[in-house]
Amino acid sequence: MLPEKEPIVIELNIKKLMMDNVVVTSGLVILFVAIQYICFKDFNFSFWEMIIGSILFVVLYIVFIVLHEASHLIGFMLFGAVPFKSLKYGLNLELGIAYATTDQLLPNHAMKKALLLPFWTTGVLPTIVGFYLNSTVIVLVGAFLIAGAVGDFAMYKELRKYPKNALIKDDPQLPKLYVYTTSEKE
Protein backbone atom coordinates (compact mmCIF):
# COMPACT_ATOMS: atom_id res chain seq x y z
CA MET A 1 0.00 0.00 0.00
CA LEU A 2 1.35 3.40 -1.00
CA PRO A 3 1.48 6.28 1.48
CA GLU A 4 -1.12 8.99 0.86
CA LYS A 5 1.45 11.78 0.53
CA GLU A 6 2.57 12.64 -3.01
CA PRO A 7 5.98 11.10 -3.75
CA ILE A 8 9.14 12.90 -4.70
CA VAL A 9 10.09 11.72 -8.18
CA ILE A 10 13.69 10.92 -9.11
CA GLU A 11 14.00 10.60 -12.86
CA LEU A 12 17.23 10.06 -14.75
CA ASN A 13 18.15 11.67 -18.04
CA ILE A 14 18.91 8.67 -20.29
CA LYS A 15 20.84 10.70 -22.87
CA LYS A 16 23.12 12.19 -20.21
CA LEU A 17 23.63 8.75 -18.65
CA MET A 18 24.59 7.30 -22.02
CA MET A 19 27.18 10.02 -22.53
CA ASP A 20 28.48 9.51 -18.99
CA ASN A 21 28.67 5.79 -19.71
CA VAL A 22 30.74 6.35 -22.87
CA VAL A 23 33.15 8.63 -21.00
CA VAL A 24 33.53 6.30 -18.00
CA THR A 25 33.85 3.22 -20.23
CA SER A 26 36.55 4.87 -22.34
CA GLY A 27 38.47 6.02 -19.29
CA LEU A 28 38.29 2.63 -17.57
CA VAL A 29 39.31 0.75 -20.72
CA ILE A 30 42.38 2.96 -21.14
CA LEU A 31 43.24 2.77 -17.42
CA PHE A 32 42.74 -1.00 -17.11
CA VAL A 33 44.63 -1.84 -20.31
CA ALA A 34 47.49 0.40 -19.15
CA ILE A 35 47.55 -1.32 -15.74
CA GLN A 36 47.50 -4.74 -17.39
CA TYR A 37 50.32 -3.76 -19.74
CA ILE A 38 52.42 -2.35 -16.87
CA CYS A 39 51.86 -5.47 -14.77
CA PHE A 40 52.20 -8.15 -17.45
CA LYS A 41 53.92 -6.52 -20.47
CA ASP A 42 52.09 -9.04 -22.64
CA PHE A 43 50.18 -7.85 -25.68
CA ASN A 44 51.13 -10.33 -28.37
CA PHE A 45 48.01 -11.69 -29.98
CA SER A 46 47.20 -12.98 -33.41
CA PHE A 47 44.30 -12.29 -35.73
CA TRP A 48 42.50 -15.43 -34.50
CA GLU A 49 43.03 -14.50 -30.87
CA MET A 50 41.42 -11.12 -31.63
CA ILE A 51 38.44 -12.78 -33.34
CA ILE A 52 37.93 -15.33 -30.56
CA GLY A 53 38.49 -12.65 -27.92
CA SER A 54 35.90 -10.39 -29.57
CA ILE A 55 33.32 -13.18 -29.68
CA LEU A 56 34.08 -14.11 -26.08
CA PHE A 57 33.75 -10.44 -25.06
CA VAL A 58 30.29 -10.13 -26.65
CA VAL A 59 29.08 -13.38 -25.07
CA LEU A 60 30.44 -12.47 -21.62
CA TYR A 61 29.09 -8.93 -21.88
CA ILE A 62 25.57 -10.20 -22.58
CA VAL A 63 25.80 -12.79 -19.79
CA PHE A 64 27.05 -10.17 -17.33
CA ILE A 65 24.28 -7.71 -18.26
CA VAL A 66 21.78 -10.44 -17.37
CA LEU A 67 23.70 -11.09 -14.14
CA HIS A 68 23.77 -7.33 -13.41
CA GLU A 69 19.98 -7.20 -13.45
CA ALA A 70 19.71 -10.49 -11.55
CA SER A 71 21.94 -8.95 -8.86
CA HIS A 72 19.39 -6.15 -8.44
CA LEU A 73 16.67 -8.77 -7.96
CA ILE A 74 18.80 -10.62 -5.41
CA GLY A 75 19.42 -7.30 -3.66
CA PHE A 76 15.69 -6.58 -3.48
CA MET A 77 15.12 -9.95 -1.82
CA LEU A 78 18.24 -9.93 0.36
CA PHE A 79 18.19 -6.32 1.60
CA GLY A 80 14.51 -5.45 1.17
CA ALA A 81 12.95 -8.83 2.06
CA VAL A 82 10.61 -8.67 -0.93
CA PRO A 83 8.98 -11.92 -2.09
CA PHE A 84 10.20 -13.60 -5.28
CA LYS A 85 6.76 -13.22 -6.89
CA SER A 86 7.07 -9.41 -6.72
CA LEU A 87 10.16 -9.34 -8.96
CA LYS A 88 10.13 -8.43 -12.64
CA TYR A 89 12.90 -8.56 -15.22
CA GLY A 90 13.00 -7.57 -18.86
CA LEU A 91 14.22 -5.42 -21.71
CA ASN A 92 12.97 -2.01 -22.72
CA LEU A 93 13.94 -2.05 -26.40
CA GLU A 94 12.68 1.48 -26.92
CA LEU A 95 15.15 2.84 -24.35
CA GLY A 96 17.75 0.18 -25.08
CA ILE A 97 18.02 -0.95 -21.47
CA ALA A 98 17.56 -4.09 -19.41
CA TYR A 99 15.68 -3.67 -16.17
CA ALA A 100 14.96 -5.41 -12.91
CA THR A 101 12.24 -4.15 -10.63
CA THR A 102 9.86 -5.02 -7.84
CA ASP A 103 6.33 -3.85 -7.23
CA GLN A 104 7.06 -3.66 -3.49
CA LEU A 105 8.11 -0.58 -1.55
CA LEU A 106 11.65 -0.78 -0.18
CA PRO A 107 13.22 1.22 2.64
CA ASN A 108 15.76 3.66 1.27
CA HIS A 109 18.69 1.87 2.93
CA ALA A 110 17.69 -1.41 1.22
CA MET A 111 17.18 0.21 -2.19
CA LYS A 112 20.62 1.83 -2.05
CA LYS A 113 22.26 -1.52 -1.33
CA ALA A 114 20.27 -3.24 -4.09
CA LEU A 115 21.31 -0.51 -6.53
CA LEU A 116 25.04 -1.01 -5.90
CA LEU A 117 25.17 -4.80 -5.57
CA PRO A 118 25.65 -5.34 -9.35
CA PHE A 119 28.57 -2.89 -9.42
CA TRP A 120 30.46 -5.21 -7.09
CA THR A 121 29.29 -8.57 -8.44
CA THR A 122 29.43 -7.93 -12.19
CA GLY A 123 31.94 -5.07 -12.40
CA VAL A 124 34.59 -5.07 -9.70
CA LEU A 125 34.78 -8.83 -9.11
CA PRO A 126 35.25 -9.78 -12.80
CA THR A 127 37.86 -7.03 -13.20
CA ILE A 128 39.86 -8.42 -10.28
CA VAL A 129 39.54 -11.95 -11.72
CA GLY A 130 40.60 -10.64 -15.14
CA PHE A 131 43.74 -9.05 -13.70
CA TYR A 132 44.52 -12.18 -11.70
CA LEU A 133 44.17 -14.39 -14.79
CA ASN A 134 45.83 -11.79 -17.06
CA SER A 135 42.72 -11.91 -19.26
CA THR A 136 42.20 -8.71 -21.24
CA VAL A 137 38.73 -9.89 -22.29
CA ILE A 138 37.54 -10.32 -18.70
CA VAL A 139 39.17 -7.04 -17.63
CA LEU A 140 37.37 -5.23 -20.47
CA VAL A 141 34.03 -6.85 -19.61
CA GLY A 142 34.56 -5.69 -16.03
CA ALA A 143 35.33 -2.15 -17.22
CA PHE A 144 32.16 -2.06 -19.33
CA LEU A 145 30.03 -3.37 -16.44
CA ILE A 146 31.55 -0.94 -13.93
CA ALA A 147 30.69 1.88 -16.32
CA GLY A 148 27.28 0.29 -16.86
CA ALA A 149 26.49 1.06 -13.23
CA VAL A 150 26.50 4.86 -13.82
CA GLY A 151 22.70 4.91 -13.68
CA ASP A 152 22.72 2.95 -10.44
CA PHE A 153 25.20 5.40 -8.93
CA ALA A 154 23.11 8.36 -10.15
CA MET A 155 20.05 6.90 -8.40
CA TYR A 156 22.11 6.13 -5.30
CA LYS A 157 23.39 9.71 -5.21
CA GLU A 158 19.84 11.07 -5.35
CA LEU A 159 18.62 8.65 -2.66
CA ARG A 160 21.34 9.84 -0.26
CA LYS A 161 19.31 13.05 0.17
CA TYR A 162 16.48 11.19 1.90
CA PRO A 163 16.20 9.44 5.27
CA LYS A 164 17.09 5.76 5.43
CA ASN A 165 13.52 4.88 6.41
CA ALA A 166 11.95 6.70 3.44
CA LEU A 167 10.01 4.28 1.26
CA ILE A 168 11.10 3.84 -2.35
CA LYS A 169 8.92 2.62 -5.22
CA ASP A 170 10.69 1.59 -8.40
CA ASP A 171 9.00 2.53 -11.67
CA PRO A 172 8.27 -0.69 -13.59
CA GLN A 173 9.21 0.72 -17.00
CA LEU A 174 11.31 3.86 -16.69
CA PRO A 175 14.54 4.76 -14.87
CA LYS A 176 12.53 6.54 -12.21
CA LEU A 177 12.06 6.20 -8.46
CA TYR A 178 9.28 7.49 -6.23
CA VAL A 179 10.34 8.55 -2.73
CA TYR A 180 7.79 8.58 0.08
CA THR A 181 9.03 10.33 3.19
CA THR A 182 7.38 10.00 6.56
CA SER A 183 8.38 13.39 7.91
CA GLU A 184 7.35 16.85 6.78
CA LYS A 185 11.02 17.83 6.43
CA GLU A 186 12.69 17.12 3.12
Secondary structure, DSSP 4 states (H G I P E B T S, - for coil): ---SSPPEEEE--HHHHHHHHHHHHHHHHHHHHHHHHHHH------HHHHHHHHHHHHHHHHHHHHHHHHHHHHHHHHHH---GGGEEEEEETTTTEEEEEESS-EEHHHHHHHHHHHIIIIIIHHHHHHHHHT-HHHHHHHHHHHHTTHHHHHHHHHHTTS-TT-EEEE-SSSSEEEEE-SSS--
